Each structure stands twice: as structure tokens, then as C-alpha cells.
Amino acid sequence: DEVVGGWMDAGDGVKFNFPMAYSATVLAWGALEFPEGYQIAGAMDMLEDNLDFVADYLLRCWDNDKQQLVVGIGDPFLDHNAWIAPELLEIAVPESRQVYKVSPDAPGSDVAAEMSAALTAIGLFRKERGGKADDLMAAAQQLYKFADANRGKYSVANPIVDDFYMSWSGFHDELAWAATWLFRATEDEAFLEKALGHYRDYEQENPDFYDFTLSWDDKSYAVALMLDHWYPASKSVVKPRIKQNRNFWLNEIPVTQDGLRFLLEWGSIRYAANSALLAEIASKWSGGDEELQSFAKSQADYALGDNADDFSFVIGIGEKYPQNPHHRGAHGPYNNVTICCPDQTRNILYGALVGGPTMADGSGYQDDRSDYQANEVATDYNAGFSGLLSALISRTGETSLPEFKDPEFTKGTEFEVVASIAEVTDTSLDVDFRVMQQTNWPSRRNAFGIRYFVDLGDVKVGDISVAVIPVGDAVPPAISNLREWPEGEDVFFVNIGWPTKMAPFPFGAVHQGNFTLRLTLENGEEWDRTRDWSHPRRNAENIPVYEDAFLVIGAEPDGKRQRSL
């Protein structure tokens, strides 16, 4: 990618900076307000690593000298048509790694201000941890100035995001969000005045919009809470919205029979968790509010399995949880065509929150990999939910589930070679091969191949010809001439392999390919093939697999063996 690092937004491979920066801001906010929860859970170092990782990416996206900001990487249409392990996108679908940007001539106040807020929040978190954050704070102020001076929605300059992460609420809420965070970092009240002005602009564009919550698109509810807490002059403006929103979530919103506050059908639990996080923050700032605390805990309990089906919507938690999330990395696909190969998800995405019910009565959820509405995971789903859990741990002192065990990492089969004799004469041997490539931990990106070893005995190497005969529509592998094996007398081998570009999917749409290796004695009457190290009637592992000439699986004639890397 043009800018390395960053998070892919959900179960796909696109780096949308708008929801990414929002997720980073909210994740840092939860840690700033409720650090004890992360500490008790033993998750603080992991949190710090994740925030540093995304902050470094966001910094690399910004060029202050050119006044240019990268705001996304990946064509979402091409990407969504490639069900492929994310680490292989650059090789298998290089044309999908499109970069989109904003500048004074093509403004993007919403995404630039959100990135400013993220860098400020992460900078504050670093300082709380005793680290340095001057670079983050400087870039945050530059981005806020850039966003405020060059106003516009980033989707106008980059319509490719319209169907995915266009800011429906406008950009004034992000400007207010960024300014409020800058006040928290600098204690300069001029930022509060700016934030209140932006908030007024937002309300003019979104009048009477009290029945929503904090989300990747709308930051106004969090801004209102922050202004109410830090800026007394704002109370007459923000207090009515805070009261209306509180009443909506506690008394007016549809509630499923088992307690989920249901806002929208897409990622329904995400919205409930975000509102619950705001409730915990409001309760903390007010000195304790039992009604808000009870509401917040009920939404976390629902997500973790306290519901009519005793089903946890958090992967890896509880006895029943999603087995087939809509997530390419978790699935571990063999190919770039079908979402259902293999049938079973190969990686457990521990801790990931899926979308949840799609109907206000609590129905509509299905554990189906193809259901991206109810069963996808996303960074913005987990950002608020993580903060909520940390708040509850901080307040209650509860730790991890006693029955939860640390994840055990196990690999499945990465390569498999099946060989059989197709035809044999005194002067020729045809060996049918089926080679399966289904690497996943992570998917191997390099050139790979196999070696077939032969024992020539009295036969001269120049008298043997080798060839590969493709079977069906599969692209045949490349083949070398016979080469001498330095560790054994009269032992030679032939390399059969695929270059880097083809390595992830050497057989097209499927994860296995068939071909025939033909060895022919051009001069001579007979040749004893039964002595060959790789003869199909000997041990199957005697046809070893290599990645970039390094032995991965199998055994060589000198006795060297490798099960897997």
C-alpha cells in the first residue's frame, strides 16, 4: 500500500480512515476514562500496541507541507468481490489498492477532523502512560486547522465511499469533536468556543435529531456530553439534547423481549454498546447514576449471552457464540472466489463483537458467514464495546470469565501432495499429482513448489527428459531440468513450482491443481525407477514442499525432515 499500516475496517480489506480514526478515538477515550478495567483484565499493553499502530499509520497519511491527506486505501467494490485472506490482496488483486485523498481543492473536513481527534486522544493516552506525544499533538492541530479552513465532505471528492462510509450527518460534528479533544489536551478555552460554534452549526443542519447515538458518522452526542462537562457556557445549548437522548434510550427506544435497546438493524448491538459507554462516562462525571449504570450493564450482559437464547454475540466467549463471522481473515479462505471454502472457519476471532439481531423483536440473527448485516465484525463495533467492558470492570471489580481459557493456536494442513503412478513402461514414467495449497497462518505469499527426486544409477542425466502435462484448465507449473543432489550419489531432482505472483492461487479459482510429471529415457533400454526417493509407492512425504527454496513439509534424501514452518 502507498501508506502501510492501519486497520481494515471490518471483514474486508479496505482501509477507510473515517471509521478507523473514529474507532481509535473511542478506544482511546475508553482507556482514558476507565484505565483500571484494562489493567485488571491484563489488556493494557495490547491496547497500547494497537493504538500506537493506528496512530503511526494516521501520521503517515498526513503531509503538512503539501497540505494533502490520504483518507483511504482500497477500492471497496473490487475488494468486496475478492473473498481472500487480507494479506494476499496486494498480490492477488493489486488493482484494488486504490488510494483516495483530500486537499484544499478537494476538501474532507469530516475525515480530517476525525483523524485530528484520534491523534489527540491517543496522544493523551500516551502521556498518561508516561510516553511522548509531541508529534501526535502537532499533527492533530494541523489537521484541525486544515479541516476547518477547507470545509467539505470527503465523499464529494471521493464518491467511491458513498455506499460505505459517507458522513450523513455532515462535518460539523467532527469539527466540534476535534476541537473538544484539543481543549482536553491543551486546556485552551478557545477550542471550547470553536467546538460550541461547530455544534450549533451541526444542530442547524440536524434539528431535533435526538434519537440516535455516538457512531462512526455522528459524534454530536459525545460532544454534547463533553461540552456540558467542561464548558458551562454551553449548557443552554447542549443540555436539552442530552436530556432528550437519555429519555429516548431509557424509555422510548424499542426494546427486545430480552432487553436489547434496538436502534437500527445493521450492527444493532454496536449502537447499544456505544450508548452504554456514554452512559458510563456520564455517570462517572456526575458522581454516579444508578439508572445509567443499570442500563449500561444490561446491554453488555445481553451481548455476552444474558439473552433468551443464551447466545454470546462475542466470539470465543461463552458456550454458544458465532462460529462463522463475515470476516476473511477469520475464515481463512482457500481461494478468491467463494465464501464457503472451507466450510469451517479456521481462525477464532476471540473478543470480536458481531452485528446482532436485525429486527426490533430480537430476531433476524443467523450465524451465517454470508450475512454481513448481522454477522460481520468491525473496528467500530469493538471500540465502544471495549470501553464499556473496561468501565464495568473498573466499577464492579469483576475480571475475566472463570471458565475462559487462553486461546490455543493450532495449524491445519497447509500443503498436501498426492502422487500416483499413471503409466509406466521400460523407458518412461508418468506420475499424476494433486497438489493442494491452503496456507493460512498467515497465508504464504512467496514462491513455492515441490521436488521430485530420482536415482539414476547407471543412466546418464543427459539421457532423461522431463516434462509437465497440465490436466484440465489448470495453469501448469514451471519445471526445471534434472539437477544433481549434492548429498547423494546418483541422486538428482527436478523442481516443479509456481512463482510469487501465482503462489497464493496457483490453480486459479480452486485450492488444488492436477498435473502429470513425465520422465522419459531418451537413450537406453530400461531404467529402474523403484529406487527413486520420491517414487509414489514409497513414503508420501518423500515429495517435499518448499517455500522460496526452504523446506516446509516433507523429507529429503539426506534425512532432513520438516513438518511445517
KEKOL-470698 format. One line per 10 residues: their letters; for each residue x, y, z of C-alpha. Coordinates in steps of 0.02 Angstrom, whole numbers, plus 50000, padded with zeros to 5 digits. Layout:
N
A) X,Y,Z ~ ...
END
This chain:
565
DEVVGGWMDA) 50000,50000,50000 ~ 50052,50180,49973 ~ 50034,50205,50161 ~ 50074,50050,50262 ~ 49990,50002,50425 ~ 49817,50045,50487 ~ 49663,49939,50516 ~ 49550,49861,50388 ~ 49377,49917,50439 ~ 49280,49754,50454
GDGVKFNFPM) 49277,49584,50370 ~ 49352,49654,50210 ~ 49520,49726,50160 ~ 49484,49912,50141 ~ 49565,50043,50249 ~ 49430,50176,50272 ~ 49512,50313,50375 ~ 49346,50388,50431 ~ 49283,50241,50535 ~ 49462,50190,50576
AYSATVLAWG) 49502,50358,50657 ~ 49334,50358,50747 ~ 49370,50184,50816 ~ 49542,50241,50875 ~ 49469,50396,50960 ~ 49335,50298,51052 ~ 49454,50159,51100 ~ 49575,50286,51175 ~ 49431,50377,51261 ~ 49375,50220,51350
ALEFPEGYQI) 49553,50192,51410 ~ 49570,50371,51470 ~ 49409,50363,51570 ~ 49422,50184,51634 ~ 49604,50128,51633 ~ 49578,50015,51783 ~ 49470,49897,51681 ~ 49606,49867,51553 ~ 49735,49846,51691 ~ 49631,49720,51788
AGAMDMLEDN) 49598,49623,51628 ~ 49783,49621,51585 ~ 49747,49706,51419 ~ 49835,49873,51438 ~ 49993,49826,51341 ~ 49889,49754,51199 ~ 49783,49912,51195 ~ 49938,50021,51191 ~ 50012,49921,51046 ~ 49852,49938,50947
LDFVADYLLR) 49837,50124,50975 ~ 50020,50153,50931 ~ 49997,50051,50773 ~ 49850,50151,50709 ~ 49924,50318,50764 ~ 50082,50285,50664 ~ 49975,50249,50511 ~ 49870,50406,50531 ~ 50028,50511,50547 ~ 50097,50437,50386
CWDNDKQQLV) 49937,50485,50296 ~ 49963,50671,50327 ~ 50082,50781,50227 ~ 50079,50954,50305 ~ 50197,51029,50177 ~ 50087,50976,50031 ~ 49926,51000,50130 ~ 49872,50830,50072 ~ 49790,50690,50171 ~ 49767,50507,50124
VGIGDPFLDH) 49593,50458,50183 ~ 49576,50280,50123 ~ 49657,50136,50032 ~ 49563,50003,49936 ~ 49429,50001,49803 ~ 49281,49934,49904 ~ 49193,49863,49752 ~ 49343,49764,49690 ~ 49388,49716,49867 ~ 49215,49652,49912
NAWIAPELLE) 49216,49542,49758 ~ 49376,49456,49816 ~ 49345,49338,49961 ~ 49529,49320,50002 ~ 49646,49324,50150 ~ 49687,49508,50177 ~ 49875,49480,50173 ~ 49861,49422,49993 ~ 49764,49569,49920 ~ 49916,49660,49851
IAVPESRQVY) 49969,49503,49757 ~ 49803,49432,49701 ~ 49705,49593,49671 ~ 49836,49732,49657 ~ 49716,49844,49560 ~ 49605,49852,49715 ~ 49732,49952,49819 ~ 49670,50120,49758 ~ 49717,50272,49863 ~ 49599,50418,49894
KVSPDAPGSD) 49647,50587,49964 ~ 49585,50759,50014 ~ 49666,50930,49994 ~ 49614,51114,49993 ~ 49548,51089,49817 ~ 49458,50927,49866 ~ 49413,50953,50050 ~ 49367,50824,50179 ~ 49329,50911,50345 ~ 49241,50759,50417
VAAEMSAALT) 49383,50635,50398 ~ 49522,50761,50432 ~ 49440,50819,50593 ~ 49409,50639,50647 ~ 49592,50598,50618 ~ 49636,50751,50721 ~ 49527,50688,50864 ~ 49607,50516,50854 ~ 49784,50582,50863 ~ 49739,50695,51009
AIGLFRKERG) 49653,50556,51107 ~ 49796,50434,51076 ~ 49921,50570,51121 ~ 49833,50597,51288 ~ 49835,50409,51317 ~ 50022,50405,51282 ~ 50053,50544,51406 ~ 49951,50453,51537 ~ 50067,50305,51510 ~ 50222,50414,51527
GKADDLMAAA) 50260,50421,51342 ~ 50292,50563,51221 ~ 50160,50628,51103 ~ 50226,50791,51031 ~ 50216,50726,50853 ~ 50036,50670,50876 ~ 49982,50834,50955 ~ 50066,50939,50821 ~ 49984,50840,50682 ~ 49816,50846,50771
QQLYKFADAN) 49818,51036,50775 ~ 49874,51044,50593 ~ 49734,50928,50540 ~ 49603,51025,50636 ~ 49661,51187,50555 ~ 49660,51102,50385 ~ 49484,51032,50413 ~ 49413,51198,50475 ~ 49492,51303,50338 ~ 49444,51187,50193
RGKYSVANPI) 49265,51138,50226 ~ 49175,50999,50138 ~ 49129,50815,50148 ~ 49264,50697,50091 ~ 49138,50593,49995 ~ 49113,50735,49870 ~ 49293,50720,49814 ~ 49292,50532,49837 ~ 49120,50467,49785 ~ 49187,50289,49794
VDDFYMSWSG) 49145,50292,49981 ~ 48963,50345,49956 ~ 48892,50171,49979 ~ 49004,50132,50127 ~ 49060,50273,50242 ~ 48988,50437,50184 ~ 48954,50559,50326 ~ 48765,50578,50326 ~ 48769,50696,50475 ~ 48888,50818,50391
FHDELAWAAT) 49058,50876,50452 ~ 49015,50999,50590 ~ 49004,50863,50723 ~ 49181,50804,50680 ~ 49247,50982,50688 ~ 49166,51001,50860 ~ 49235,50832,50913 ~ 49412,50877,50860 ~ 49406,51047,50944 ~ 49340,50973,51107
WLFRATEDEA) 49479,50845,51111 ~ 49607,50981,51078 ~ 49539,51077,51228 ~ 49561,50922,51335 ~ 49742,50911,51278 ~ 49788,51096,51286 ~ 49662,51172,51410 ~ 49646,51316,51288 ~ 49465,51375,51304 ~ 49470,51447,51129
FLEKALGHYR) 49446,51268,51071 ~ 49286,51256,51176 ~ 49219,51412,51095 ~ 49258,51340,50924 ~ 49179,51174,50973 ~ 49018,51258,51029 ~ 49010,51353,50866 ~ 49031,51193,50767 ~ 48899,51110,50874 ~ 48775,51250,50838
DYEQENPDFY) 48809,51227,50652 ~ 48776,51042,50671 ~ 48609,51072,50757 ~ 48555,51189,50619 ~ 48584,51051,50493 ~ 48511,50914,50605 ~ 48369,50993,50706 ~ 48278,50885,50835 ~ 48395,50740,50799 ~ 48398,50667,50974
DFTLSWDDKS) 48353,50485,50939 ~ 48522,50417,50889 ~ 48690,50392,50975 ~ 48879,50402,50955 ~ 48935,50316,50795 ~ 49068,50323,50660 ~ 48958,50451,50572 ~ 48888,50557,50714 ~ 48992,50624,50860 ~ 48866,50755,50919
YAVALMLDHW) 48804,50656,51069 ~ 48980,50634,51136 ~ 49020,50817,51100 ~ 48866,50873,51196 ~ 48919,50769,51345 ~ 49096,50838,51341 ~ 49042,51019,51320 ~ 48918,51001,51463 ~ 49058,50934,51572 ~ 49193,51062,51530
YPASKSVVKP) 49107,51218,51465 ~ 48969,51295,51572 ~ 48929,51422,51435 ~ 48869,51279,51326 ~ 48739,51208,51445 ~ 48590,51302,51374 ~ 48632,51232,51204 ~ 48681,51052,51240 ~ 48580,51010,51396 ~ 48412,50989,51306
RIKQNRNFWL) 48489,50867,51181 ~ 48570,50767,51322 ~ 48405,50752,51416 ~ 48308,50704,51260 ~ 48435,50573,51211 ~ 48438,50500,51386 ~ 48249,50485,51390 ~ 48250,50407,51216 ~ 48372,50269,51264 ~ 48295,50233,51434
NEIPVTQDGL) 48110,50249,51394 ~ 48067,50269,51210 ~ 48178,50159,51104 ~ 48111,49987,51053 ~ 48170,49850,51172 ~ 48180,49666,51128 ~ 48096,49541,51244 ~ 48264,49504,51325 ~ 48323,49683,51347 ~ 48422,49743,51196
RFLLEWGSIR) 48389,49925,51155 ~ 48363,49914,50967 ~ 48408,50066,50863 ~ 48447,50003,50687 ~ 48454,49835,50601 ~ 48636,49850,50545 ~ 48755,49817,50689 ~ 48617,49836,50818 ~ 48722,49787,50969 ~ 48856,49911,50919
YAANSALLAE) 48736,50057,50943 ~ 48675,49992,51111 ~ 48855,49971,51168 ~ 48903,50146,51112 ~ 48756,50221,51205 ~ 48800,50117,51358 ~ 48979,50183,51353 ~ 48914,50362,51350 ~ 48802,50317,51497 ~ 48950,50253,51597
IASKWSGGDE) 49050,50410,51559 ~ 48903,50522,51605 ~ 48879,50425,51766 ~ 49062,50443,51811 ~ 49064,50629,51776 ~ 48905,50658,51877 ~ 48969,50563,52028 ~ 48865,50406,51999 ~ 48697,50375,51918 ~ 48619,50205,51956
ELQSFAKSQA) 48492,50215,51816 ~ 48626,50244,51686 ~ 48738,50111,51761 ~ 48599,49983,51761 ~ 48559,50021,51579 ~ 48742,50007,51529 ~ 48768,49840,51616 ~ 48609,49767,51540 ~ 48672,49799,51363 ~ 48841,49720,51398
DYALGDNADD) 48756,49571,51481 ~ 48645,49546,51329 ~ 48794,49547,51211 ~ 48887,49422,51320 ~ 48746,49295,51323 ~ 48616,49351,51450 ~ 48475,49339,51325 ~ 48333,49223,51277 ~ 48448,49108,51176 ~ 48593,49107,51300
FSFVIGIGEK) 48696,49158,51148 ~ 48851,49266,51162 ~ 48875,49386,51017 ~ 49059,49398,51064 ~ 49164,49268,50975 ~ 49253,49145,51089 ~ 49154,49194,51245 ~ 49026,49078,51323 ~ 48966,48906,51271 ~ 48873,48969,51117
YPQNPHHRGA) 48946,49105,51008 ~ 48964,49145,50821 ~ 49060,49012,50727 ~ 49052,49089,50554 ~ 49079,49277,50561 ~ 49086,49375,50400 ~ 49273,49404,50409 ~ 49401,49350,50281 ~ 49547,49336,50399 ~ 49449,49230,50521
HGPYNNVTIC) 49379,49118,50385 ~ 49547,49077,50307 ~ 49483,49053,50128 ~ 49572,48941,50005 ~ 49533,49043,49853 ~ 49472,49211,49791 ~ 49302,49160,49729 ~ 49189,49078,49856 ~ 49143,49123,50033 ~ 49107,48943,50080
CPDQTRNILY) 49277,48860,50053 ~ 49319,48790,50177 ~ 49155,48757,50265 ~ 49226,48783,50439 ~ 49304,48946,50496 ~ 49488,48912,50527 ~ 49530,49052,50650 ~ 49435,49101,50807 ~ 49425,49290,50814 ~ 49423,49299,51004
GALVGGPTMA) 49333,49450,51076 ~ 49254,49514,50916 ~ 49076,49579,50929 ~ 48962,49535,50784 ~ 48816,49641,50723 ~ 48673,49555,50813 ~ 48485,49547,50785 ~ 48413,49635,50634 ~ 48235,49653,50698 ~ 48164,49755,50842
DGSGYQDDRS) 48088,49598,50918 ~ 48263,49523,50936 ~ 48250,49406,50787 ~ 48344,49406,50623 ~ 48514,49348,50681 ~ 48590,49198,50595 ~ 48765,49128,50613 ~ 48796,49135,50427 ~ 48961,49191,50352 ~ 48872,49273,50206
DYQANEVATD) 48765,49382,50320 ~ 48866,49542,50330 ~ 48723,49635,50410 ~ 48704,49527,50566 ~ 48864,49426,50574 ~ 49005,49541,50519 ~ 49130,49614,50641 ~ 49204,49788,50629 ~ 49328,49900,50719 ~ 49192,50024,50764
YNAGFSGLLS) 49088,49883,50840 ~ 49225,49839,50962 ~ 49290,50013,51000 ~ 49142,50068,51105 ~ 49109,49893,51171 ~ 49287,49878,51236 ~ 49270,50043,51329 ~ 49104,49986,51401 ~ 49180,49825,51467 ~ 49325,49919,51543
ALISRTGETS) 49202,50036,51627 ~ 49106,49891,51702 ~ 49265,49805,51762 ~ 49325,49969,51838 ~ 49160,49995,51928 ~ 49122,49817,51983 ~ 49295,49741,52001 ~ 49241,49588,51900 ~ 49377,49506,51798 ~ 49379,49381,51656
LPEFKDPEFT) 49260,49234,51649 ~ 49325,49092,51759 ~ 49291,48961,51626 ~ 49382,49057,51489 ~ 49545,48977,51436 ~ 49687,49061,51345 ~ 49672,49028,51158 ~ 49772,48882,51092 ~ 49850,48907,50922 ~ 49844,48757,50807
KGTEFEVVAS) 49883,48745,50623 ~ 49788,48642,50499 ~ 49855,48568,50338 ~ 49947,48698,50235 ~ 50007,48593,50090 ~ 49966,48418,50034 ~ 50044,48321,49890 ~ 49961,48163,49825 ~ 50054,48066,49691 ~ 50011,47906,49598
IAEVTDTSLD) 50081,47810,49451 ~ 49980,47845,49296 ~ 50080,47746,49169 ~ 50245,47654,49171 ~ 50348,47573,49032 ~ 50527,47517,49020 ~ 50579,47690,48964 ~ 50451,47810,49038 ~ 50357,47852,49194 ~ 50202,47962,49211
VDFRVMQQTN) 50159,48020,49388 ~ 49993,48104,49421 ~ 49998,48242,49552 ~ 49867,48331,49653 ~ 49945,48475,49748 ~ 49839,48570,49874 ~ 49887,48744,49936 ~ 49780,48804,50081 ~ 49901,48906,50187 ~ 49826,49023,50314
WPSRRNAFGI) 49935,49057,50469 ~ 49963,49179,50385 ~ 49938,49138,50202 ~ 50107,49114,50121 ~ 50147,49247,49992 ~ 50309,49179,49919 ~ 50351,49063,49776 ~ 50327,48881,49819 ~ 50347,48713,49738 ~ 50391,48530,49757
RYFVDLGDVK) 50542,48423,49717 ~ 50538,48252,49640 ~ 50696,48151,49675 ~ 50760,48011,49562 ~ 50903,47886,49573 ~ 50980,47872,49400 ~ 51101,47732,49441 ~ 51195,47694,49278 ~ 51083,47806,49173 ~ 51162,47969,49113
VGDISVAVIP) 51070,48126,49162 ~ 51076,48187,48982 ~ 50975,48036,48927 ~ 50823,48085,49033 ~ 50694,48213,48980 ~ 50565,48288,49098 ~ 50400,48373,49060 ~ 50241,48431,49145 ~ 50075,48391,49064 ~ 49931,48501,49127
VGDAVPPAIS) 49765,48423,49172 ~ 49606,48517,49134 ~ 49611,48708,49135 ~ 49741,48724,49273 ~ 49892,48831,49235 ~ 50039,48711,49232 ~ 50185,48741,49350 ~ 50360,48780,49290 ~ 50483,48637,49284 ~ 50673,48633,49290
NLREWPEGED) 50795,48514,49211 ~ 50863,48373,49316 ~ 50988,48437,49443 ~ 51114,48341,49545 ~ 51078,48322,49730 ~ 51243,48359,49818 ~ 51208,48245,49966 ~ 51182,48081,49873 ~ 51271,47980,49738 ~ 51172,47965,49576
VFFVNIGWPT) 51028,48063,49654 ~ 50951,48202,49551 ~ 50794,48307,49569 ~ 50676,48414,49469 ~ 50597,48574,49535 ~ 50411,48596,49499 ~ 50343,48762,49559 ~ 50246,48922,49544 ~ 50317,49100,49551 ~ 50273,49227,49684
KMAPFPFGAV) 50134,49309,49585 ~ 50042,49143,49564 ~ 50090,49065,49730 ~ 49934,49108,49831 ~ 49817,49039,49699 ~ 49923,48933,49583 ~ 49775,48839,49515 ~ 49655,48980,49478 ~ 49492,48980,49571 ~ 49518,48820,49668
HQGNFTLRLT) 49643,48775,49801 ~ 49712,48621,49717 ~ 49781,48576,49547 ~ 49819,48422,49447 ~ 49960,48390,49327 ~ 50065,48244,49263 ~ 50253,48233,49277 ~ 50329,48133,49133 ~ 50506,48065,49143 ~ 50569,47982,48984
LENGEEWDRT) 50728,47885,48948 ~ 50776,47950,48776 ~ 50931,47841,48753 ~ 50935,47668,48830 ~ 50829,47515,48852 ~ 50772,47518,49033 ~ 50784,47613,49196 ~ 50740,47552,49371 ~ 50626,47687,49444 ~ 50585,47592,49604
RDWSHPRRNA) 50745,47658,49684 ~ 50686,47838,49667 ~ 50670,47930,49832 ~ 50507,48009,49775 ~ 50430,47855,49695 ~ 50243,47860,49734 ~ 50249,47687,49812 ~ 50370,47747,49944 ~ 50333,47867,50087 ~ 50216,48009,50033
ENIPVYEDAF) 50321,48138,50125 ~ 50468,48099,50008 ~ 50398,48228,49887 ~ 50441,48382,49991 ~ 50366,48556,49979 ~ 50470,48715,49977 ~ 50440,48900,50000 ~ 50573,49007,49918 ~ 50687,48852,49914 ~ 50666,48823,50102
LVIGAEPDGK) 50598,48655,50153 ~ 50423,48673,50226 ~ 50348,48499,50232 ~ 50417,48329,50189 ~ 50583,48237,50187 ~ 50740,48248,50082 ~ 50853,48101,50037 ~ 50984,48151,50165 ~ 50857,48126,50304 ~ 50813,48308,50335
RQRSL) 50629,48323,50381 ~ 50510,48465,50413 ~ 50328,48455,50466 ~ 50291,48639,50444 ~ 50374,48807,50473
END
